[in-house]
Amino acid sequence: MSFQRQLRVVTEAPNAAADAMSGVKVAFASADRKHVDQHFGAAEGFVIYRVDAAGSELLEVAQFGRLDMDGNEDKLAAKIEALGDCVAVYCQAIGASAIGQLKPRGIQPIKVTPDTPIDGLLGGLRRELAEGPSPWLARAMERHAPQRADRFDLMEAEGWSE
Protein backbone atom coordinates (compact mmCIF):
# COMPACT_ATOMS: atom_id res chain seq x y z
CA MET A 1 0.00 0.00 0.00
CA SER A 2 1.41 3.39 -0.94
CA PHE A 3 0.25 6.96 -0.90
CA GLN A 4 -2.73 7.72 -3.01
CA ARG A 5 -2.14 11.46 -2.60
CA GLN A 6 0.25 13.56 -0.58
CA LEU A 7 0.23 17.29 0.05
CA ARG A 8 3.18 19.03 1.66
CA VAL A 9 2.91 22.63 2.74
CA VAL A 10 5.98 24.60 1.70
CA THR A 11 6.65 27.95 3.32
CA GLU A 12 9.19 30.61 2.53
CA ALA A 13 10.18 31.42 6.10
CA PRO A 14 13.07 33.87 6.55
CA ASN A 15 14.81 31.43 8.89
CA ALA A 16 13.51 28.08 7.64
CA ALA A 17 16.40 26.12 9.17
CA ALA A 18 15.61 27.42 12.65
CA ASP A 19 11.89 26.82 12.14
CA ALA A 20 12.56 23.22 11.14
CA MET A 21 14.41 22.64 14.42
CA SER A 22 11.71 23.97 16.75
CA GLY A 23 8.68 22.12 18.02
CA VAL A 24 7.58 18.56 17.50
CA LYS A 25 5.77 16.85 14.65
CA VAL A 26 2.57 14.97 15.42
CA ALA A 27 0.12 13.09 13.20
CA PHE A 28 -3.61 12.53 13.43
CA ALA A 29 -5.48 9.63 11.77
CA SER A 30 -8.26 11.56 10.08
CA ALA A 31 -10.49 11.35 7.03
CA ASP A 32 -12.08 14.79 7.48
CA ARG A 33 -8.84 16.55 8.56
CA LYS A 34 -10.69 18.12 11.52
CA HIS A 35 -11.24 15.17 13.89
CA VAL A 36 -9.41 12.00 14.90
CA ASP A 37 -11.88 9.64 13.25
CA GLN A 38 -9.81 6.67 12.05
CA HIS A 39 -8.29 3.41 13.29
CA PHE A 40 -4.54 3.47 12.58
CA GLY A 41 -4.46 0.37 10.37
CA ALA A 42 -7.48 1.39 8.31
CA ALA A 43 -6.76 5.12 8.25
CA GLU A 44 -7.61 6.82 4.98
CA GLY A 45 -5.22 9.61 5.81
CA PHE A 46 -2.99 11.43 8.26
CA VAL A 47 -2.79 15.13 8.98
CA ILE A 48 0.69 16.13 10.20
CA TYR A 49 1.41 19.29 12.19
CA ARG A 50 4.45 20.93 13.76
CA VAL A 51 3.62 22.14 17.26
CA ASP A 52 5.52 24.34 19.68
CA ALA A 53 4.55 26.44 22.70
CA ALA A 54 3.67 29.42 20.49
CA GLY A 55 1.46 27.69 17.92
CA SER A 56 1.01 24.97 15.36
CA GLU A 57 1.20 24.71 11.60
CA LEU A 58 -0.06 22.20 9.09
CA LEU A 59 2.86 20.52 7.36
CA GLU A 60 1.42 17.64 5.41
CA VAL A 61 -1.66 15.63 4.50
CA ALA A 62 -1.15 12.03 3.38
CA GLN A 63 -4.09 10.19 1.86
CA PHE A 64 -4.39 6.44 1.35
CA GLY A 65 -7.03 4.31 -0.34
CA ARG A 66 -9.89 2.94 1.74
CA LEU A 67 -8.75 -0.06 3.78
CA ASP A 68 -10.49 -2.60 5.95
CA MET A 69 -9.26 -3.78 9.34
CA ASP A 70 -8.41 -7.20 7.95
CA GLY A 71 -5.24 -8.07 9.83
CA ASN A 72 -3.13 -7.57 6.68
CA GLU A 73 0.04 -5.97 8.00
CA ASP A 74 1.45 -5.06 4.58
CA LYS A 75 -0.57 -1.85 4.68
CA LEU A 76 1.25 -0.65 7.80
CA ALA A 77 4.66 0.00 6.20
CA ALA A 78 3.56 2.94 4.03
CA LYS A 79 1.61 4.46 6.90
CA ILE A 80 4.53 4.23 9.28
CA GLU A 81 6.81 5.65 6.60
CA ALA A 82 4.41 8.58 6.11
CA LEU A 83 4.84 9.52 9.78
CA GLY A 84 8.55 10.17 9.22
CA ASP A 85 9.96 12.00 12.24
CA CYS A 86 6.67 12.48 14.10
CA VAL A 87 6.86 11.97 17.86
CA ALA A 88 3.24 10.81 18.15
CA VAL A 89 0.24 9.63 16.18
CA TYR A 90 -3.28 10.13 17.51
CA CYS A 91 -5.89 7.58 16.46
CA GLN A 92 -9.20 6.03 17.58
CA ALA A 93 -7.65 2.57 17.94
CA ILE A 94 -4.47 0.74 17.02
CA GLY A 95 -3.39 -2.89 16.91
CA ALA A 96 -0.51 -4.46 18.79
CA SER A 97 1.47 -5.07 15.61
CA ALA A 98 1.33 -1.39 14.63
CA ILE A 99 2.36 -0.36 18.16
CA GLY A 100 5.26 -2.78 17.94
CA GLN A 101 6.44 -1.13 14.72
CA LEU A 102 5.91 2.48 15.83
CA LYS A 103 7.60 2.40 19.24
CA PRO A 104 11.10 1.43 17.98
CA ARG A 105 10.90 4.40 15.58
CA GLY A 106 10.21 6.75 18.50
CA ILE A 107 6.56 7.34 17.54
CA GLN A 108 4.14 7.23 20.47
CA PRO A 109 0.67 5.94 19.52
CA ILE A 110 -2.05 7.81 21.42
CA LYS A 111 -5.60 6.50 21.48
CA VAL A 112 -8.34 9.13 21.81
CA THR A 113 -12.12 9.16 21.92
CA PRO A 114 -13.76 8.93 18.45
CA ASP A 115 -14.23 12.29 16.72
CA THR A 116 -11.94 14.20 19.09
CA PRO A 117 -11.28 17.61 17.47
CA ILE A 118 -7.70 18.00 16.24
CA ASP A 119 -7.69 21.69 17.23
CA GLY A 120 -8.28 20.73 20.86
CA LEU A 121 -5.44 18.22 20.83
CA LEU A 122 -3.10 20.79 19.27
CA GLY A 123 -4.07 23.30 21.97
CA GLY A 124 -3.33 20.74 24.67
CA LEU A 125 0.09 20.03 23.17
CA ARG A 126 0.89 23.76 22.96
CA ARG A 127 0.00 24.18 26.66
CA GLU A 128 2.04 21.13 27.61
CA LEU A 129 5.06 22.42 25.72
CA ALA A 130 4.71 25.84 27.36
CA GLU A 131 4.27 24.48 30.90
CA GLY A 132 6.73 21.61 30.65
CA PRO A 133 6.29 18.39 28.72
CA SER A 134 5.04 15.14 30.21
CA PRO A 135 7.64 12.37 30.58
CA TRP A 136 6.77 10.65 27.26
CA LEU A 137 6.89 13.94 25.36
CA ALA A 138 10.17 14.99 26.99
CA ARG A 139 11.73 11.64 25.99
CA ALA A 140 10.38 11.97 22.45
CA MET A 141 11.74 15.49 22.10
CA GLU A 142 15.14 14.36 23.35
CA ARG A 143 15.22 11.42 20.89
CA HIS A 144 14.32 13.65 17.95
CA ALA A 145 16.57 16.58 18.88
CA PRO A 146 19.68 16.89 16.75
CA GLN A 147 22.93 16.38 18.64
CA ARG A 148 24.93 19.58 18.86
CA ALA A 149 28.42 19.16 17.47
CA ASP A 150 29.79 21.45 20.19
CA ARG A 151 28.05 19.75 23.15
CA PHE A 152 31.31 18.42 24.60
CA ASP A 153 33.01 21.80 24.17
CA LEU A 154 30.16 23.39 26.13
CA MET A 155 30.56 20.84 28.93
CA GLU A 156 34.30 21.50 29.08
CA ALA A 157 33.70 25.26 29.21
CA GLU A 158 31.50 24.70 32.27
CA GLY A 159 34.56 23.38 34.09
CA TRP A 160 33.83 19.67 34.32
CA SER A 161 36.37 17.77 36.32
CA GLU A 162 36.77 14.21 37.53
C-alpha positions as CSV (number, residue, x, y, z in Angstrom):
1,M,0.0,0.0,0.0
2,S,1.4,3.4,-0.9
3,F,0.3,7.0,-0.9
4,Q,-2.7,7.7,-3.0
5,R,-2.1,11.5,-2.6
6,Q,0.3,13.6,-0.6
7,L,0.2,17.3,0.1
8,R,3.2,19.0,1.7
9,V,2.9,22.6,2.7
10,V,6.0,24.6,1.7
11,T,6.7,27.9,3.3
12,E,9.2,30.6,2.5
13,A,10.2,31.4,6.1
14,P,13.1,33.9,6.6
15,N,14.8,31.4,8.9
16,A,13.5,28.1,7.6
17,A,16.4,26.1,9.2
18,A,15.6,27.4,12.7
19,D,11.9,26.8,12.1
20,A,12.6,23.2,11.1
21,M,14.4,22.6,14.4
22,S,11.7,24.0,16.8
23,G,8.7,22.1,18.0
24,V,7.6,18.6,17.5
25,K,5.8,16.9,14.7
26,V,2.6,15.0,15.4
27,A,0.1,13.1,13.2
28,F,-3.6,12.5,13.4
29,A,-5.5,9.6,11.8
30,S,-8.3,11.6,10.1
31,A,-10.5,11.4,7.0
32,D,-12.1,14.8,7.5
33,R,-8.8,16.6,8.6
34,K,-10.7,18.1,11.5
35,H,-11.2,15.2,13.9
36,V,-9.4,12.0,14.9
37,D,-11.9,9.6,13.3
38,Q,-9.8,6.7,12.0
39,H,-8.3,3.4,13.3
40,F,-4.5,3.5,12.6
41,G,-4.5,0.4,10.4
42,A,-7.5,1.4,8.3
43,A,-6.8,5.1,8.2
44,E,-7.6,6.8,5.0
45,G,-5.2,9.6,5.8
46,F,-3.0,11.4,8.3
47,V,-2.8,15.1,9.0
48,I,0.7,16.1,10.2
49,Y,1.4,19.3,12.2
50,R,4.4,20.9,13.8
51,V,3.6,22.1,17.3
52,D,5.5,24.3,19.7
53,A,4.5,26.4,22.7
54,A,3.7,29.4,20.5
55,G,1.5,27.7,17.9
56,S,1.0,25.0,15.4
57,E,1.2,24.7,11.6
58,L,-0.1,22.2,9.1
59,L,2.9,20.5,7.4
60,E,1.4,17.6,5.4
61,V,-1.7,15.6,4.5
62,A,-1.1,12.0,3.4
63,Q,-4.1,10.2,1.9
64,F,-4.4,6.4,1.4
65,G,-7.0,4.3,-0.3
66,R,-9.9,2.9,1.7
67,L,-8.8,-0.1,3.8
68,D,-10.5,-2.6,6.0
69,M,-9.3,-3.8,9.3
70,D,-8.4,-7.2,8.0
71,G,-5.2,-8.1,9.8
72,N,-3.1,-7.6,6.7
73,E,0.0,-6.0,8.0
74,D,1.4,-5.1,4.6
75,K,-0.6,-1.9,4.7
76,L,1.3,-0.6,7.8
77,A,4.7,0.0,6.2
78,A,3.6,2.9,4.0
79,K,1.6,4.5,6.9
80,I,4.5,4.2,9.3
81,E,6.8,5.6,6.6
82,A,4.4,8.6,6.1
83,L,4.8,9.5,9.8
84,G,8.5,10.2,9.2
85,D,10.0,12.0,12.2
86,C,6.7,12.5,14.1
87,V,6.9,12.0,17.9
88,A,3.2,10.8,18.1
89,V,0.2,9.6,16.2
90,Y,-3.3,10.1,17.5
91,C,-5.9,7.6,16.5
92,Q,-9.2,6.0,17.6
93,A,-7.7,2.6,17.9
94,I,-4.5,0.7,17.0
95,G,-3.4,-2.9,16.9
96,A,-0.5,-4.5,18.8
97,S,1.5,-5.1,15.6
98,A,1.3,-1.4,14.6
99,I,2.4,-0.4,18.2
100,G,5.3,-2.8,17.9
101,Q,6.4,-1.1,14.7
102,L,5.9,2.5,15.8
103,K,7.6,2.4,19.2
104,P,11.1,1.4,18.0
105,R,10.9,4.4,15.6
106,G,10.2,6.8,18.5
107,I,6.6,7.3,17.5
108,Q,4.1,7.2,20.5
109,P,0.7,5.9,19.5
110,I,-2.0,7.8,21.4
111,K,-5.6,6.5,21.5
112,V,-8.3,9.1,21.8
113,T,-12.1,9.2,21.9
114,P,-13.8,8.9,18.5
115,D,-14.2,12.3,16.7
116,T,-11.9,14.2,19.1
117,P,-11.3,17.6,17.5
118,I,-7.7,18.0,16.2
119,D,-7.7,21.7,17.2
120,G,-8.3,20.7,20.9
121,L,-5.4,18.2,20.8
122,L,-3.1,20.8,19.3
123,G,-4.1,23.3,22.0
124,G,-3.3,20.7,24.7
125,L,0.1,20.0,23.2
126,R,0.9,23.8,23.0
127,R,0.0,24.2,26.7
128,E,2.0,21.1,27.6
129,L,5.1,22.4,25.7
130,A,4.7,25.8,27.4
131,E,4.3,24.5,30.9
132,G,6.7,21.6,30.6
133,P,6.3,18.4,28.7
134,S,5.0,15.1,30.2
135,P,7.6,12.4,30.6
136,W,6.8,10.6,27.3
137,L,6.9,13.9,25.4
138,A,10.2,15.0,27.0
139,R,11.7,11.6,26.0
140,A,10.4,12.0,22.5
141,M,11.7,15.5,22.1
142,E,15.1,14.4,23.3
143,R,15.2,11.4,20.9
144,H,14.3,13.7,18.0
145,A,16.6,16.6,18.9
146,P,19.7,16.9,16.8
147,Q,22.9,16.4,18.6
148,R,24.9,19.6,18.9
149,A,28.4,19.2,17.5
150,D,29.8,21.4,20.2
151,R,28.1,19.8,23.1
152,F,31.3,18.4,24.6
153,D,33.0,21.8,24.2
154,L,30.2,23.4,26.1
155,M,30.6,20.8,28.9
156,E,34.3,21.5,29.1
157,A,33.7,25.3,29.2
158,E,31.5,24.7,32.3
159,G,34.6,23.4,34.1
160,W,33.8,19.7,34.3
161,S,36.4,17.8,36.3
162,E,36.8,14.2,37.5
